[in-house]
Amino acid sequence: MRSGTLLTPRPAPGKLFPAAASGAVVLLALPIFVIAAWDLKGWALGAVLWVGAQAIGLLVSRLPIGSANLASSGVLAFGMMFRTIAVMVALVAVAVTDTSLAVAGLLVYALAYTCELALSLLSYYGSEPQ
């Protein structure tokens, strides 16, 4: 692998397929929770966190920001960081009262997030450099 491969700019990857695939991961986790007789509140927590994170991401990506790419990329980066912080704050708040519920919700959310991130990275590095 050439050293410039990771640094070469590419077009931003699409968001629809990774989000749909991560949604499928959340849905596929439901039968696992049912078969394993785990508390469905853990799955519901993870699903709600995933939906909330997707909503924040959609909101931030649709904000009308000036024409400067540098400024808009900073706002987008802050919004994505806020999305992660909001999920973590919610999980910590739940963990204070019910640790097993928070762990179950974290597992569902983490699997969906990992799927979305992996597909976004594959899409980004699989595209032709600009």
N, CA, C and O atoms as a GROMACS GRO file, in nm:
protein
  520
    1MET      N    1   0.085  -0.117   0.000
    1MET     CA    2   0.000   0.000   0.000
    1MET      C    3   0.090   0.123   0.000
    1MET      O    4   0.181   0.135   0.082
    2ARG      N    5   0.064   0.214  -0.091
    2ARG     CA    6   0.140   0.338  -0.096
    2ARG      C    7   0.102   0.427   0.021
    2ARG      O    8  -0.010   0.422   0.072
    3SER      N    9   0.198   0.510   0.063
    3SER     CA   10   0.172   0.596   0.180
    3SER      C   11   0.066   0.702   0.150
    3SER      O   12  -0.001   0.749   0.242
    4GLY      N   13   0.052   0.741   0.024
    4GLY     CA   14  -0.045   0.844  -0.011
    4GLY      C   15  -0.187   0.792  -0.026
    4GLY      O   16  -0.279   0.872  -0.044
    5THR      N   17  -0.206   0.662  -0.020
    5THR     CA   18  -0.338   0.604  -0.041
    5THR      C   19  -0.438   0.652   0.064
    5THR      O   20  -0.552   0.684   0.032
    6LEU      N   21  -0.396   0.658   0.189
    6LEU     CA   22  -0.486   0.700   0.295
    6LEU      C   23  -0.509   0.850   0.296
    6LEU      O   24  -0.610   0.896   0.348
    7LEU      N   25  -0.418   0.926   0.238
    7LEU     CA   26  -0.428   1.072   0.242
    7LEU      C   27  -0.491   1.132   0.117
    7LEU      O   28  -0.515   1.252   0.113
    8THR      N   29  -0.520   1.051   0.016
    8THR     CA   30  -0.577   1.101  -0.108
    8THR      C   31  -0.725   1.132  -0.086
    8THR      O   32  -0.800   1.046  -0.040
    9PRO      N   33  -0.769   1.255  -0.120
    9PRO     CA   34  -0.910   1.289  -0.100
    9PRO      C   35  -1.001   1.208  -0.193
    9PRO      O   36  -0.967   1.179  -0.308
   10ARG      N   37  -1.116   1.174  -0.140
   10ARG     CA   38  -1.218   1.100  -0.214
   10ARG      C   39  -1.353   1.165  -0.188
   10ARG      O   40  -1.368   1.240  -0.092
   11PRO      N   41  -1.451   1.137  -0.272
   11PRO     CA   42  -1.585   1.191  -0.245
   11PRO      C   43  -1.643   1.129  -0.118
   11PRO      O   44  -1.613   1.015  -0.083
   12ALA      N   45  -1.725   1.206  -0.049
   12ALA     CA   46  -1.788   1.157   0.074
   12ALA      C   47  -1.875   1.037   0.043
   12ALA      O   48  -1.947   1.036  -0.057
   13PRO      N   49  -1.870   0.934   0.128
   13PRO     CA   50  -1.952   0.815   0.101
   13PRO      C   51  -2.100   0.844   0.124
   13PRO      O   52  -2.137   0.935   0.199
   14GLY      N   53  -2.183   0.766   0.058
   14GLY     CA   54  -2.326   0.778   0.078
   14GLY      C   55  -2.364   0.735   0.219
   14GLY      O   56  -2.294   0.654   0.280
   15LYS      N   57  -2.473   0.788   0.271
   15LYS     CA   58  -2.514   0.758   0.408
   15LYS      C   59  -2.630   0.661   0.415
   15LYS      O   60  -2.657   0.603   0.520
   16LEU      N   61  -2.700   0.643   0.304
   16LEU     CA   62  -2.822   0.563   0.306
   16LEU      C   63  -2.794   0.415   0.330
   16LEU      O   64  -2.855   0.354   0.418
   17PHE      N   65  -2.703   0.356   0.253
   17PHE     CA   66  -2.676   0.213   0.267
   17PHE      C   67  -2.619   0.178   0.404
   17PHE      O   68  -2.668   0.084   0.466
   18PRO      N   69  -2.516   0.250   0.454
   18PRO     CA   70  -2.466   0.216   0.589
   18PRO      C   71  -2.573   0.231   0.697
   18PRO      O   72  -2.578   0.150   0.790
   19ALA      N   73  -2.658   0.333   0.686
   19ALA     CA   74  -2.763   0.351   0.786
   19ALA      C   75  -2.867   0.240   0.778
   19ALA      O   76  -2.915   0.191   0.880
   20ALA      N   77  -2.901   0.199   0.657
   20ALA     CA   78  -2.998   0.090   0.640
   20ALA      C   79  -2.941  -0.042   0.691
   20ALA      O   80  -3.012  -0.121   0.754
   21ALA      N   81  -2.814  -0.066   0.664
   21ALA     CA   82  -2.751  -0.189   0.712
   21ALA      C   83  -2.742  -0.191   0.864
   21ALA      O   84  -2.764  -0.295   0.927
   22SER      N   85  -2.710  -0.077   0.924
   22SER     CA   86  -2.704  -0.073   1.070
   22SER      C   87  -2.844  -0.088   1.130
   22SER      O   88  -2.859  -0.145   1.238
   23GLY      N   89  -2.945  -0.038   1.061
   23GLY     CA   90  -3.083  -0.060   1.106
   23GLY      C   91  -3.120  -0.207   1.100
   23GLY      O   92  -3.192  -0.258   1.186
   24ALA      N   93  -3.070  -0.277   0.997
   24ALA     CA   94  -3.093  -0.421   0.987
   24ALA      C   95  -3.025  -0.494   1.102
   24ALA      O   96  -3.079  -0.593   1.153
   25VAL      N   97  -2.908  -0.447   1.143
   25VAL     CA   98  -2.840  -0.508   1.259
   25VAL      C   99  -2.926  -0.492   1.384
   25VAL      O  100  -2.939  -0.585   1.462
   26VAL      N  101  -2.983  -0.374   1.402
   26VAL     CA  102  -3.070  -0.351   1.518
   26VAL      C  103  -3.191  -0.445   1.513
   26VAL      O  104  -3.228  -0.504   1.614
   27LEU      N  105  -3.251  -0.458   1.396
   27LEU     CA  106  -3.367  -0.546   1.382
   27LEU      C  107  -3.330  -0.693   1.402
   27LEU      O  108  -3.408  -0.768   1.461
   28LEU      N  109  -3.214  -0.734   1.353
   28LEU     CA  110  -3.171  -0.872   1.369
   28LEU      C  111  -3.133  -0.905   1.513
   28LEU      O  112  -3.131  -1.022   1.552
   29ALA      N  113  -3.103  -0.805   1.592
   29ALA     CA  114  -3.072  -0.828   1.733
   29ALA      C  115  -3.199  -0.863   1.812
   29ALA      O  116  -3.190  -0.930   1.915
   30LEU      N  117  -3.315  -0.821   1.764
   30LEU     CA  118  -3.440  -0.849   1.836
   30LEU      C  119  -3.467  -0.998   1.852
   30LEU      O  120  -3.494  -1.043   1.963
   31PRO      N  121  -3.462  -1.079   1.743
   31PRO     CA  122  -3.486  -1.223   1.764
   31PRO      C  123  -3.381  -1.288   1.855
   31PRO      O  124  -3.411  -1.385   1.925
   32ILE      N  125  -3.260  -1.236   1.853
   32ILE     CA  126  -3.156  -1.291   1.942
   32ILE      C  127  -3.194  -1.265   2.087
   32ILE      O  128  -3.179  -1.353   2.172
   33PHE      N  129  -3.243  -1.145   2.116
   33PHE     CA  130  -3.287  -1.113   2.252
   33PHE      C  131  -3.406  -1.201   2.292
   33PHE      O  132  -3.415  -1.246   2.406
   34VAL      N  133  -3.496  -1.225   2.198
   34VAL     CA  134  -3.614  -1.306   2.229
   34VAL      C  135  -3.575  -1.451   2.254
   34VAL      O  136  -3.618  -1.511   2.352
   35ILE      N  137  -3.493  -1.508   2.166
   35ILE     CA  138  -3.453  -1.649   2.179
   35ILE      C  139  -3.370  -1.671   2.304
   35ILE      O  140  -3.386  -1.772   2.373
   36ALA      N  141  -3.282  -1.576   2.334
   36ALA     CA  142  -3.197  -1.591   2.452
   36ALA      C  143  -3.270  -1.554   2.582
   36ALA      O  144  -3.214  -1.566   2.690
   37ALA      N  145  -3.393  -1.511   2.570
   37ALA     CA  146  -3.475  -1.471   2.685
   37ALA      C  147  -3.411  -1.358   2.764
   37ALA      O  148  -3.420  -1.354   2.887
   38TRP      N  149  -3.346  -1.265   2.693
   38TRP     CA  150  -3.288  -1.147   2.756
   38TRP      C  151  -3.398  -1.041   2.768
   38TRP      O  152  -3.499  -1.047   2.698
   39ASP      N  153  -3.376  -0.948   2.855
   39ASP     CA  154  -3.473  -0.841   2.876
   39ASP      C  155  -3.484  -0.756   2.750
   39ASP      O  156  -3.384  -0.701   2.702
   40LEU      N  157  -3.604  -0.745   2.697
   40LEU     CA  158  -3.625  -0.669   2.573
   40LEU      C  159  -3.606  -0.519   2.593
   40LEU      O  160  -3.592  -0.444   2.496
   41LYS      N  161  -3.607  -0.475   2.719
   41LYS     CA  162  -3.582  -0.333   2.744
   41LYS      C  163  -3.440  -0.295   2.702
   41LYS      O  164  -3.418  -0.181   2.660
   42GLY      N  165  -3.345  -0.386   2.711
   42GLY     CA  166  -3.208  -0.360   2.666
   42GLY      C  167  -3.203  -0.340   2.516
   42GLY      O  168  -3.136  -0.250   2.467
   43TRP      N  169  -3.276  -0.427   2.443
   43TRP     CA  170  -3.282  -0.409   2.298
   43TRP      C  171  -3.350  -0.277   2.263
   43TRP      O  172  -3.305  -0.204   2.176
   44ALA      N  173  -3.459  -0.247   2.332
   44ALA     CA  174  -3.532  -0.123   2.305
   44ALA      C  175  -3.446  -0.001   2.333
   44ALA      O  176  -3.450   0.097   2.258
   45LEU      N  177  -3.367  -0.006   2.440
   45LEU     CA  178  -3.277   0.105   2.470
   45LEU      C  179  -3.176   0.125   2.357
   45LEU      O  180  -3.154   0.237   2.311
   46GLY      N  181  -3.114   0.016   2.312
   46GLY     CA  182  -3.019   0.026   2.202
   46GLY      C  183  -3.084   0.077   2.074
   46GLY      O  184  -3.026   0.158   2.003
   47ALA      N  185  -3.205   0.030   2.046
   47ALA     CA  186  -3.277   0.074   1.926
   47ALA      C  187  -3.312   0.223   1.933
   47ALA      O  188  -3.298   0.295   1.834
   48VAL      N  189  -3.358   0.267   2.049
   48VAL     CA  190  -3.393   0.409   2.066
   48VAL      C  191  -3.268   0.496   2.054
   48VAL      O  192  -3.272   0.603   1.993
   49LEU      N  193  -3.159   0.451   2.113
   49LEU     CA  194  -3.033   0.528   2.101
   49LEU      C  195  -2.988   0.535   1.956
   49LEU      O  196  -2.942   0.639   1.910
   50TRP      N  197  -3.002   0.424   1.883
   50TRP     CA  198  -2.961   0.423   1.743
   50TRP      C  199  -3.050   0.519   1.661
   50TRP      O  200  -2.998   0.597   1.581
   51VAL      N  201  -3.179   0.512   1.681
   51VAL     CA  202  -3.271   0.602   1.608
   51VAL      C  203  -3.241   0.747   1.644
   51VAL      O  204  -3.239   0.833   1.555
   52GLY      N  205  -3.218   0.776   1.770
   52GLY     CA  206  -3.186   0.912   1.812
   52GLY      C  207  -3.057   0.962   1.751
   52GLY      O  208  -3.048   1.077   1.708
   53ALA      N  209  -2.956   0.876   1.747
   53ALA     CA  210  -2.828   0.915   1.686
   53ALA      C  211  -2.844   0.940   1.536
   53ALA      O  212  -2.784   1.032   1.482
   54GLN      N  213  -2.924   0.858   1.470
   54GLN     CA  214  -2.948   0.879   1.328
   54GLN      C  215  -3.023   1.010   1.304
   54GLN      O  216  -2.995   1.082   1.209
   55ALA      N  217  -3.118   1.041   1.391
   55ALA     CA  218  -3.193   1.166   1.378
   55ALA      C  219  -3.103   1.287   1.399
   55ALA      O  220  -3.113   1.385   1.325
   56ILE      N  221  -3.014   1.281   1.498
   56ILE     CA  222  -2.921   1.392   1.520
   56ILE      C  223  -2.828   1.406   1.400
   56ILE      O  224  -2.802   1.518   1.354
   57GLY      N  225  -2.778   1.294   1.349
   57GLY     CA  226  -2.692   1.299   1.231
   57GLY      C  227  -2.761   1.358   1.111
   57GLY      O  228  -2.702   1.436   1.037
   58LEU      N  229  -2.886   1.321   1.090
   58LEU     CA  230  -2.963   1.376   0.978
   58LEU      C  231  -2.987   1.525   0.996
   58LEU      O  232  -2.976   1.602   0.901
   59LEU      N  233  -3.021   1.565   1.117
   59LEU     CA  234  -3.044   1.706   1.147
   59LEU      C  235  -2.918   1.789   1.122
   59LEU      O  236  -2.924   1.894   1.059
   60VAL      N  237  -2.806   1.740   1.171
   60VAL     CA  238  -2.680   1.814   1.156
   60VAL      C  239  -2.638   1.821   1.009
   60VAL      O  240  -2.588   1.924   0.965
   61SER      N  241  -2.658   1.714   0.935
   61SER     CA  242  -2.617   1.715   0.794
   61SER      C  243  -2.707   1.804   0.709
   61SER      O  244  -2.668   1.843   0.598
   62ARG      N  245  -2.827   1.837   0.757
   62ARG     CA  246  -2.920   1.922   0.682
   62ARG      C  247  -2.916   2.069   0.723
   62ARG      O  248  -2.987   2.151   0.665
   63LEU      N  249  -2.834   2.103   0.822
   63LEU     CA  250  -2.829   2.241   0.868
   63LEU      C  251  -2.780   2.333   0.756
   63LEU      O  252  -2.684   2.301   0.687
   64PRO      N  253  -2.847   2.447   0.739
   64PRO     CA  254  -2.799   2.542   0.639
   64PRO      C  255  -2.676   2.615   0.692
   64PRO      O  256  -2.685   2.701   0.780
   65ILE      N  257  -2.563   2.579   0.639
   65ILE     CA  258  -2.437   2.638   0.682
   65ILE      C  259  -2.382   2.717   0.564
   65ILE      O  260  -2.408   2.683   0.449
   66GLY      N  261  -2.306   2.821   0.592
   66GLY     CA  262  -2.250   2.905   0.488
   66GLY      C  263  -2.182   2.829   0.376
   66GLY      O  264  -2.180   2.706   0.377
   67SER      N  265  -2.127   2.900   0.283
   67SER     CA  266  -2.067   2.837   0.166
   67SER      C  267  -1.924   2.791   0.192
   67SER      O  268  -1.867   2.722   0.107
   68ALA      N  269  -1.864   2.828   0.304
   68ALA     CA  270  -1.727   2.789   0.331
   68ALA      C  271  -1.721   2.642   0.374
   68ALA      O  272  -1.784   2.604   0.472
   69ASN      N  273  -1.646   2.562   0.300
   69ASN     CA  274  -1.637   2.420   0.331
   69ASN      C  275  -1.572   2.395   0.466
   69ASN      O  276  -1.612   2.302   0.537
   70LEU      N  277  -1.474   2.474   0.502
   70LEU     CA  278  -1.405   2.453   0.628
   70LEU      C  279  -1.499   2.476   0.745
   70LEU      O  280  -1.498   2.399   0.841
   71ALA      N  281  -1.579   2.580   0.739
   71ALA     CA  282  -1.674   2.608   0.848
   71ALA      C  283  -1.780   2.500   0.855
   71ALA      O  284  -1.815   2.455   0.964
   72SER      N  285  -1.832   2.459   0.741
   72SER     CA  286  -1.938   2.357   0.743
   72SER      C  287  -1.884   2.223   0.790
   72SER      O  288  -1.956   2.148   0.856
   73SER      N  289  -1.760   2.191   0.757
   73SER     CA  290  -1.705   2.064   0.804
   73SER      C  291  -1.686   2.067   0.954
   73SER      O  292  -1.702   1.964   1.020
   74GLY      N  293  -1.652   2.182   1.011
   74GLY     CA  294  -1.638   2.194   1.156
   74GLY      C  295  -1.770   2.175   1.228
   74GLY      O  296  -1.776   2.108   1.330
   75VAL      N  297  -1.875   2.235   1.175
   75VAL     CA  298  -2.008   2.220   1.235
   75VAL      C  299  -2.054   2.075   1.224
   75VAL      O  300  -2.111   2.021   1.319
   76LEU      N  301  -2.029   2.011   1.110
   76LEU     CA  302  -2.066   1.872   1.092
   76LEU      C  303  -1.989   1.782   1.189
   76LEU      O  304  -2.045   1.690   1.248
   77ALA      N  305  -1.860   1.809   1.205
   77ALA     CA  306  -1.778   1.730   1.297
   77ALA      C  307  -1.827   1.748   1.441
   77ALA      O  308  -1.835   1.651   1.516
   78PHE      N  309  -1.860   1.870   1.479
   78PHE     CA  310  -1.912   1.894   1.614
   78PHE      C  311  -2.045   1.823   1.633
   78PHE      O  312  -2.070   1.767   1.739
   79GLY      N  313  -2.129   1.824   1.532
   79GLY     CA  314  -2.258   1.756   1.541
   79GLY      C  315  -2.243   1.606   1.557
   79GLY      O  316  -2.315   1.543   1.634
   80MET      N  317  -2.149   1.548   1.484
   80MET     CA  318  -2.126   1.404   1.496
   80MET      C  319  -2.066   1.370   1.633
   80MET      O  320  -2.096   1.265   1.690
   81MET      N  321  -1.982   1.459   1.684
   81MET     CA  322  -1.926   1.438   1.817
   81MET      C  323  -2.037   1.449   1.923
   81MET      O  324  -2.040   1.372   2.018
   82PHE      N  325  -2.126   1.545   1.905
   82PHE     CA  326  -2.238   1.562   1.997
   82PHE      C  327  -2.326   1.438   1.997
   82PHE      O  328  -2.377   1.397   2.102
   83ARG      N  329  -2.344   1.378   1.881
   83ARG     CA  330  -2.425   1.257   1.868
   83ARG      C  331  -2.370   1.146   1.957
   83ARG      O  332  -2.444   1.079   2.028
   84THR      N  333  -2.240   1.127   1.952
   84THR     CA  334  -2.176   1.023   2.032
   84THR      C  335  -2.182   1.055   2.181
   84THR      O  336  -2.208   0.968   2.264
   85ILE      N  337  -2.159   1.181   2.214
   85ILE     CA  338  -2.164   1.222   2.354
   85ILE      C  339  -2.304   1.204   2.411
   85ILE      O  340  -2.320   1.161   2.525
   86ALA      N  341  -2.406   1.238   2.334
   86ALA     CA  342  -2.544   1.223   2.380
   86ALA      C  343  -2.577   1.076   2.407
   86ALA      O  344  -2.644   1.046   2.506
   87VAL      N  345  -2.530   0.986   2.322
   87VAL     CA  346  -2.553   0.843   2.344
   87VAL      C  347  -2.483   0.797   2.471
   87VAL      O  348  -2.541   0.725   2.552
   88MET      N  349  -2.359   0.840   2.488
   88MET     CA  350  -2.284   0.798   2.607
   88MET      C  351  -2.346   0.853   2.737
   88MET      O  352  -2.352   0.782   2.838
   89VAL      N  353  -2.393   0.976   2.734
   89VAL     CA  354  -2.458   1.034   2.852
   89VAL      C  355  -2.584   0.955   2.886
   89VAL      O  356  -2.611   0.927   3.004
   90ALA      N  357  -2.661   0.920   2.785
   90ALA     CA  358  -2.783   0.841   2.810
   90ALA      C  359  -2.748   0.705   2.868
   90ALA      O  360  -2.815   0.658   2.960
   91LEU      N  361  -2.644   0.641   2.816
   91LEU     CA  362  -2.606   0.510   2.867
   91LEU      C  363  -2.554   0.517   3.011
   91LEU      O  364  -2.583   0.429   3.092
   92VAL      N  365  -2.478   0.620   3.042
   92VAL     CA  366  -2.429   0.636   3.179
   92VAL      C  367  -2.546   0.661   3.273
   92VAL      O  368  -2.548   0.608   3.384
   93ALA      N  369  -2.642   0.740   3.230
   93ALA     CA  370  -2.759   0.767   3.314
   93ALA      C  371  -2.837   0.639   3.341
   93ALA      O  372  -2.885   0.618   3.453
   94VAL      N  373  -2.850   0.553   3.242
   94VAL     CA  374  -2.920   0.426   3.260
   94VAL      C  375  -2.836   0.333   3.347
   94VAL      O  376  -2.891   0.261   3.432
   95ALA      N  377  -2.705   0.333   3.328
   95ALA     CA  378  -2.617   0.243   3.404
   95ALA      C  379  -2.620   0.272   3.553
   95ALA      O  380  -2.594   0.183   3.634
   96VAL      N  381  -2.650   0.395   3.589
   96VAL     CA  382  -2.657   0.430   3.731
   96VAL      C  383  -2.767   0.350   3.800
   96VAL      O  384  -2.752   0.308   3.915
   97THR      N  385  -2.877   0.328   3.731
   97THR     CA  386  -2.989   0.257   3.792
   97THR      C  387  -2.993   0.108   3.757
   97THR      O  388  -3.031   0.027   3.841
   98ASP      N  389  -2.953   0.072   3.634
   98ASP     CA  390  -2.962  -0.069   3.592
   98ASP      C  391  -2.846  -0.100   3.497
   98ASP      O  392  -2.852  -0.070   3.378
   99THR      N  393  -2.742  -0.160   3.551
   99THR     CA  394  -2.621  -0.186   3.473
   99THR      C  395  -2.646  -0.285   3.360
   99THR      O  396  -2.597  -0.264   3.249
  100SER      N  397  -2.719  -0.391   3.385
  100SER     CA  398  -2.741  -0.492   3.281
  100SER      C  399  -2.822  -0.435   3.165
  100SER      O  400  -2.800  -0.471   3.049
  101LEU      N  401  -2.915  -0.348   3.195
  101LEU     CA  402  -2.992  -0.282   3.090
  101LEU      C  403  -2.902  -0.194   3.005
  101LEU      O  404  -2.913  -0.193   2.882
  102ALA      N  405  -2.813  -0.119   3.069
  102ALA     CA  406  -2.721  -0.032   2.996
  102ALA      C  407  -2.624  -0.113   2.910
  102ALA      O  408  -2.593  -0.073   2.797
  103VAL      N  409  -2.577  -0.226   2.960
  103VAL     CA  410  -2.485  -0.310   2.883
  103VAL      C  411  -2.555  -0.368   2.761
  103VAL      O  412  -2.498  -0.371   2.652
  104ALA      N  413  -2.678  -0.412   2.778
  104ALA     CA  414  -2.754  -0.467   2.665
  104ALA      C  415  -2.779  -0.358   2.560
  104ALA      O  416  -2.764  -0.383   2.440
  105GLY      N  417  -2.818  -0.241   2.604
  105GLY     CA  418  -2.840  -0.131   2.510
  105GLY      C  419  -2.711  -0.091   2.440
  105GLY      O  420  -2.711  -0.062   2.321
  106LEU      N  421  -2.602  -0.090   2.515
  106LEU     CA  422  -2.472  -0.057   2.457
  106LEU      C  423  -2.432  -0.159   2.351
  106LEU      O  424  -2.381  -0.121   2.246
  107LEU      N  425  -2.456  -0.287   2.376
  107LEU     CA  426  -2.420  -0.389   2.278
  107LEU      C  427  -2.498  -0.372   2.147
  107LEU      O  428  -2.441  -0.381   2.039
  108VAL      N  429  -2.626  -0.348   2.158
  108VAL     CA  430  -2.707  -0.329   2.038
  108VAL      C  431  -2.660  -0.206   1.962
  108VAL      O  432  -2.640  -0.211   1.841
  109TYR      N  433  -2.641  -0.095   2.033
  109TYR     CA  434  -2.598   0.028   1.968
  109TYR      C  435  -2.458   0.012   1.909
  109TYR      O  436  -2.433   0.056   1.797
  110ALA      N  437  -2.367  -0.050   1.983
  110ALA     CA  438  -2.229  -0.064   1.936
  110ALA      C  439  -2.221  -0.151   1.812
  110ALA      O  440  -2.143  -0.122   1.722
  111LEU      N  441  -2.299  -0.257   1.805
  111LEU     CA  442  -2.299  -0.341   1.685
  111LEU      C  443  -2.350  -0.264   1.564
  111LEU      O  444  -2.293  -0.273   1.455
  112ALA      N  445  -2.458  -0.189   1.583
  112ALA     CA  446  -2.513  -0.111   1.472
  112ALA      C  447  -2.415  -0.002   1.429
  112ALA      O  448  -2.396   0.020   1.310
  113TYR      N  449  -2.354   0.066   1.525
  113TYR     CA  450  -2.260   0.173   1.494
  113TYR      C  451  -2.137   0.117   1.421
  113TYR      O  452  -2.088   0.178   1.326
  114THR      N  453  -2.088   0.002   1.466
  114THR     CA  454  -1.972  -0.060   1.404
  114THR      C  455  -2.003  -0.100   1.260
  114THR      O  456  -1.920  -0.082   1.171
  115CYS      N  457  -2.120  -0.153   1.237
  115CYS     CA  458  -2.161  -0.188   1.101
  115CYS      C  459  -2.166  -0.065   1.012
  115CYS      O  460  -2.115  -0.066   0.900
  116GLU      N  461  -2.227   0.041   1.062
  116GLU     CA  462  -2.237   0.165   0.984
  116GLU      C  463  -2.099   0.224   0.955
  116GLU      O  464  -2.073   0.266   0.843
  117LEU      N  465  -2.012   0.226   1.055
  117LEU     CA  466  -1.878   0.280   1.036
  117LEU      C  467  -1.798   0.197   0.937
  117LEU      O  468  -1.732   0.252   0.849
  118ALA      N  469  -1.804   0.065   0.949
  118ALA     CA  470  -1.728  -0.022   0.859
  118ALA      C  471  -1.774  -0.006   0.715
  118ALA      O  472  -1.691   0.001   0.624
  119LEU      N  473  -1.903   0.001   0.693
  119LEU     CA  474  -1.953   0.017   0.556
  119LEU      C  475  -1.920   0.155   0.500
  119LEU      O  476  -1.892   0.168   0.380
  120SER      N  477  -1.922   0.257   0.584
  120SER     CA  478  -1.884   0.392   0.539
  120SER      C  479  -1.737   0.396   0.500
  120SER      O  480  -1.700   0.455   0.399
  121LEU      N  481  -1.652   0.333   0.581
  121LEU     CA  482  -1.508   0.330   0.549
  121LEU      C  483  -1.480   0.250   0.422
  121LEU      O  484  -1.398   0.290   0.340
  122LEU      N  485  -1.549   0.137   0.407
  122LEU     CA  486  -1.531   0.058   0.285
  122LEU      C  487  -1.576   0.136   0.163
  122LEU      O  488  -1.513   0.130   0.057
  123SER      N  489  -1.685   0.209   0.176
  123SER     CA  490  -1.735   0.289   0.066
  123SER      C  491  -1.638   0.403   0.033
  123SER      O  492  -1.613   0.433  -0.084
  124TYR      N  493  -1.583   0.465   0.137
  124TYR     CA  494  -1.491   0.578   0.116
  124TYR      C  495  -1.362   0.532   0.050
  124TYR      O  496  -1.321   0.588  -0.052
  125TYR      N  497  -1.299   0.430   0.107
  125TYR     CA  498  -1.171   0.387   0.053
  125TYR      C  499  -1.186   0.299  -0.071
  125TYR      O  500  -1.088   0.273  -0.140
  126GLY      N  501  -1.307   0.254  -0.099
  126GLY     CA  502  -1.331   0.178  -0.221
  126GLY      C  503  -1.360   0.265  -0.342
  126GLY      O  504  -1.361   0.216  -0.455
  127SER      N  505  -1.382   0.394  -0.320
  127SER     CA  506  -1.410   0.483  -0.432
  127SER      C  507  -1.281   0.536  -0.493
  127SER      O  508  -1.175   0.531  -0.431
  128GLU      N  509  -1.293   0.586  -0.613
  128GLU     CA  510  -1.177   0.641  -0.684
  128GLU      C  511  -1.135   0.776  -0.624
  128GLU      O  512  -1.221   0.859  -0.594
  129PRO      N  513  -1.005   0.797  -0.605
  129PRO     CA  514  -0.959   0.927  -0.556
  129PRO      C  515  -0.996   1.039  -0.652
  129PRO      O  516  -1.009   1.017  -0.772
  130GLN      N  517  -1.013   1.158  -0.598
  130GLN     CA  518  -1.046   1.274  -0.681
  130GLN      C  519  -0.924   1.329  -0.747
  130GLN      O  520  -0.932   1.428  -0.821
   0.00000   0.00000   0.00000
